[in-house]
Amino acid sequence: MQTQLFIGGEWRPGRQNHEAPVIDPATGEAFANVSLAEVEDALDAVEAAHEAGKAWAATPARQRAEILRRAFEIMTAHREEIAHLIVRENGKCLRDALSEADYAAEFFRWYAEEAVRILGSVSHSPAGTHRILVQHQPVGVAVLVTPWNFPAAMATRKIGPALAAGCSVILKPATETPLTALRVAELMDEAGVPKGVVNVVTTRQSGASVAAMLADPRVRKISFTGSTEVGRILLAEAAKTVVDSSMELGGNAPFIVARDADVDAAVEGAMIAKMRNGGEACTAANRFYVHNDVADAFTAKFAARMAGLKVGPGADDGVELGPMVSQQAHDDIAAMIGDALDKGARLVTGGTSIDRPGFFIQPTVLDEVPASARVLSEEIFGPVAPIVRFDDEEEAIRMANATEYGLVAYLYTRDLQRGLRLSEALDFGMVGLNRGLVSDPAAPFGGTKQSGIGREGAKDGVLAYLETKYIAVEW
């Protein structure tokens, strides 16, 4: 297991030989130590990426594609190892970790295919004076900043399109989950990625290191996944040197159950939308708006499913909900539950911590949650489902849209016409219509409002790492 920085194709400690522990959320105890980068180490990575980027940009698209395809095959062969590593440092249950390992690998296969489909165009100017030749060229060195909740998939979702486009990268993973990112880099090295094209720096000086990289004129792209608060800071830093920015930020996803919904299907969808990754996902359903005609049935069935989940260390057999990633995350969720109950919400199931080592909290359903409760306005990032009842669907849309976030919404109805009409009225970048899962490497992932800028996945993902060049030519 690699624990050092990966710069210029070499594993090395940070300049000051500082290290940080990696905590197992199931025990609260450290099980590894990783090297920490100083600002100078981050700039070394920029230098390595810049030097390697010239040759990588000139590498034929087919050759880049074959390397990404090999990376997909190697990651697939190591899926169980990767999944167990994710469980160890993130805490999620093995079932979710295996799904993430497959999802992460798929980005390499998808962008292996997209690498050879970066097409330009030639056309006549309307005046007939010249031809308009359009090409797409790699934007340059890209800084990739990823969160702890999907340590493999958030890395590959950025690395895949960047390499397909011909960019070299510096990946800065979250300090809670650095080991998965380091393992991904190791496997990419095995796949034949040239030295310096992929670099990984782990650091506790995230703000200073990223700011220094953005200030370096050789860095021309930042892609960040994380909180809206940090995204605002990074956008301000990027503005100083006008660095191309992609931001996948926070969410506050509504889950609407219409009067005519199939309640059983809605419950199944709610379990996926809420409990995938233990609720620690920006796409997690955060607020449940349920029509009064079906609210009693939905709440009872949903609460029964939540109460029946097996909670424990993610690696244990049959576990469906592991611990939260940290003590701070656990305490924040517990505080939100307490706030909702203090303001009059009704506890249906759960609501308390679990008396055992680690950062465990019970799957929780709250009914009749008042508008003033924090769980309706803040991203929960845990296994808590607040339910609000409604009578009028226009009211439900108003409540759903009443947020600064616009990442994803979910909607259940038997009427396709109603479903499409309401989907268009929802001010979100993605809508799960009669479906509790929207993430797909082949789909454009991203939000509106303060949930971000740009899209990842699909063809859009590779375009984010390309500059469009127009050449006016006569012949």
Summary of the structure (lengths in Angstrom):
residues: 475
radius of gyration: 22.9
end to end distance: 57.8
largest distance: 77.5
contacts: 1782
relative contact order: 0.14
helix: 43%
strand: 23%
